[in-house]
Amino acid sequence: MGVSIGSILLGAECLQVMYSDLDPTGSLNLHHFIIMVAAVMILLSQLPSFHSLRYINSASLFLSLGYSFCIAIACIIAGYSSEAQPKDYSLTGSKLIRVFAEFKAISMMGTTFGIGILPEIQATLAPPATGKMFKGLCMCYGVIVVTFYSVALSGYWAFGNKAHDNVLENLMPDDEGVALAPVWLLAVAVICILLQLFAIAL
């Protein structure tokens, strides 16, 4: 349930970011995009797809890689752009805010690496599970390192402590219409995000 709600909110936020850059005076708000994404996800969730889970997971993997590479490349382009703001890598906020930020980072890492689900997966594998689990974990962690760290490191390098939770917000055109990365590259990244989120609904 939480994954579905998070997927709907993330998809709606990405659509809103693109919409606000294409039409800054537009009348659509975040709740409109939430309704749109939720309607599509409700329709997709009705499709019988459990038999093709392997293909859905493969598509989701390639979409994650596509998004990560698009965003990492866009951050590198933005970092070298003449329009880029000065980078500040210092930690901001009081000691309490920094402590909470550290716990947030730890919880994000725990969630990203899916530690809690591992015993459930291992219990469903036919014996001997150790070899299969080790290969699966190596592949899983390899994909996570490539996708998660490529975006995190390139985004922090390009924007410093001004990097948003959704790096797309840093990359989109500002009020004067200046984009720090090619708009087509950002559009491809948003399409990859939306398709992956819709794959989650299946």
C-alpha positions as CSV (number, residue, x, y, z in Angstrom):
1,M,0.0,0.0,0.0
2,G,2.8,2.4,1.0
3,V,4.7,1.7,-2.2
4,S,1.6,2.4,-4.3
5,I,0.9,5.7,-2.6
6,G,4.6,6.7,-2.9
7,S,4.6,5.7,-6.6
8,I,1.5,7.8,-7.2
9,L,3.0,10.9,-5.4
10,L,6.4,10.6,-7.2
11,G,4.8,10.2,-10.6
12,A,2.5,13.1,-10.0
13,E,5.4,15.3,-8.8
14,C,7.5,14.4,-11.9
15,L,4.6,15.3,-14.2
16,Q,4.0,18.6,-12.3
17,V,7.7,19.5,-12.7
18,M,7.6,18.9,-16.4
19,Y,4.2,20.7,-16.7
20,S,5.3,23.8,-14.8
21,D,8.3,24.2,-17.0
22,L,6.3,23.7,-20.2
23,D,3.4,26.0,-19.1
24,P,4.4,28.2,-16.1
25,T,1.0,29.9,-16.1
26,G,-0.9,26.6,-16.3
27,S,-3.9,26.0,-14.1
28,L,-3.1,22.3,-13.1
29,N,-1.9,21.7,-9.6
30,L,-0.3,18.7,-7.9
31,H,-3.6,17.2,-6.9
32,H,-4.7,17.1,-10.6
33,F,-1.6,15.1,-11.5
34,I,-2.1,12.8,-8.5
35,I,-5.6,12.0,-9.8
36,M,-4.2,11.3,-13.3
37,V,-1.5,9.0,-12.2
38,A,-3.7,7.2,-9.7
39,A,-6.3,6.6,-12.5
40,V,-3.7,5.1,-14.8
41,M,-2.3,2.9,-11.9
42,I,-5.8,1.7,-11.0
43,L,-6.3,0.6,-14.6
44,L,-2.9,-1.1,-14.9
45,S,-3.4,-2.9,-11.5
46,Q,-6.4,-4.7,-13.0
47,L,-4.2,-6.5,-15.7
48,P,-3.3,-10.1,-14.9
49,S,0.5,-9.9,-15.0
50,F,1.8,-12.1,-12.3
51,H,2.7,-14.8,-14.8
52,S,5.0,-12.3,-16.6
53,L,6.7,-10.9,-13.5
54,R,10.1,-11.7,-15.0
55,Y,9.5,-9.4,-17.9
56,I,8.0,-6.6,-15.8
57,N,11.1,-6.8,-13.5
58,S,13.4,-6.7,-16.5
59,A,11.6,-3.7,-17.9
60,S,11.8,-2.0,-14.5
61,L,15.5,-2.7,-14.3
62,F,16.2,-1.1,-17.7
63,L,14.0,1.9,-16.9
64,S,15.9,2.4,-13.6
65,L,19.2,2.3,-15.5
66,G,17.8,4.6,-18.1
67,Y,16.6,7.1,-15.6
68,S,19.9,7.0,-13.6
69,F,22.1,7.4,-16.6
70,C,19.9,10.3,-17.9
71,I,20.0,12.1,-14.6
72,A,23.7,11.5,-14.0
73,I,24.6,12.8,-17.5
74,A,22.3,15.8,-17.0
75,C,24.0,16.5,-13.6
76,I,27.4,16.3,-15.2
77,I,26.3,18.7,-18.0
78,A,24.8,21.1,-15.4
79,G,28.0,21.0,-13.3
80,Y,30.1,22.1,-16.2
81,S,27.5,24.7,-17.4
82,S,28.3,28.4,-17.4
83,E,24.9,29.0,-15.9
84,A,25.5,26.8,-12.9
85,Q,25.4,28.3,-9.4
86,P,28.5,28.3,-7.2
87,K,28.8,25.0,-5.4
88,D,28.7,24.8,-1.6
89,Y,29.5,21.5,0.0
90,S,29.3,22.6,3.6
91,L,26.7,21.1,6.0
92,T,23.9,23.5,6.8
93,G,21.6,23.7,9.8
94,S,22.0,23.2,13.5
95,K,23.5,20.1,15.0
96,L,20.0,18.6,15.6
97,I,19.0,19.1,12.0
98,R,22.2,17.4,10.9
99,V,21.6,14.5,13.2
100,F,18.0,14.0,11.8
101,A,19.5,14.3,8.2
102,E,21.9,11.5,9.1
103,F,19.1,9.2,10.3
104,K,17.1,10.1,7.2
105,A,20.1,9.0,5.1
106,I,20.5,5.8,7.0
107,S,16.8,4.9,6.7
108,M,17.0,5.7,2.9
109,M,19.9,3.3,2.6
110,G,18.2,0.6,4.5
111,T,15.1,1.0,2.4
112,T,17.0,1.1,-0.9
113,F,19.0,-2.0,-0.1
114,G,15.8,-3.9,0.9
115,I,17.3,-5.6,3.9
116,G,13.9,-6.4,5.5
117,I,12.7,-8.5,2.5
118,L,15.7,-10.7,2.2
119,P,14.6,-13.4,4.8
120,E,11.2,-13.7,3.0
121,I,12.9,-14.2,-0.3
122,Q,15.3,-16.7,1.0
123,A,12.5,-18.7,2.6
124,T,10.8,-19.2,-0.7
125,L,13.8,-20.5,-2.6
126,A,14.3,-24.2,-3.2
127,P,17.3,-25.7,-1.3
128,P,20.2,-25.0,-1.5
129,A,19.3,-21.3,-1.2
130,T,22.7,-19.9,-0.4
131,G,24.2,-20.0,-3.9
132,K,21.1,-18.6,-5.5
133,M,20.8,-15.9,-2.9
134,F,24.4,-14.9,-3.2
135,K,24.1,-14.5,-7.0
136,G,20.8,-12.6,-6.6
137,L,22.2,-10.3,-3.9
138,C,25.3,-9.5,-6.0
139,M,23.2,-8.5,-8.9
140,C,20.7,-6.6,-6.8
141,Y,23.4,-4.6,-4.9
142,G,25.3,-4.0,-8.2
143,V,22.2,-2.5,-9.8
144,I,21.5,-0.4,-6.6
145,V,25.1,0.9,-6.5
146,V,25.0,1.9,-10.1
147,T,21.6,3.5,-10.1
148,F,21.6,5.0,-6.6
149,Y,25.1,6.3,-6.3
150,S,25.4,7.6,-9.9
151,V,22.5,10.0,-9.2
152,A,23.5,10.8,-5.7
153,L,27.2,11.5,-6.4
154,S,26.6,13.4,-9.7
155,G,23.8,15.5,-8.1
156,Y,25.8,16.4,-5.1
157,W,28.8,17.2,-7.2
158,A,26.8,19.5,-9.5
159,F,24.6,21.3,-6.9
160,G,26.3,20.8,-3.5
161,N,24.0,21.3,-0.5
162,K,21.5,23.0,-2.8
163,A,20.5,19.6,-4.4
164,H,16.8,18.8,-3.9
165,D,15.4,15.4,-2.9
166,N,14.2,15.2,-6.5
167,V,17.3,16.3,-8.6
168,L,15.0,17.0,-11.5
169,E,13.9,20.1,-9.8
170,N,17.5,21.4,-9.9
171,L,17.8,20.5,-13.6
172,M,14.6,22.0,-14.9
173,P,14.6,25.4,-16.5
174,D,14.4,28.3,-14.0
175,D,12.1,31.3,-14.1
176,E,14.1,32.8,-17.0
177,G,13.7,29.6,-19.0
178,V,17.4,28.6,-18.7
179,A,17.8,24.8,-18.4
180,L,21.1,23.4,-17.0
181,A,20.7,20.3,-19.1
182,P,19.1,19.4,-22.5
183,V,15.3,19.4,-22.0
184,W,14.9,16.3,-24.2
185,L,17.3,14.4,-21.8
186,L,15.2,15.4,-18.8
187,A,12.0,14.4,-20.7
188,V,13.4,11.0,-21.3
189,A,14.3,10.7,-17.6
190,V,10.7,11.6,-16.6
191,I,9.3,9.1,-19.1
192,C,11.5,6.4,-17.6
193,I,10.3,7.3,-14.1
194,L,6.6,7.2,-15.1
195,L,6.9,3.9,-17.0
196,Q,8.7,2.3,-14.0
197,L,6.1,3.6,-11.6
198,F,3.4,2.2,-13.8
199,A,5.3,-1.1,-13.9
200,I,5.1,-1.2,-10.1
201,A,1.3,-1.0,-10.4
202,L,1.3,-4.2,-12.5
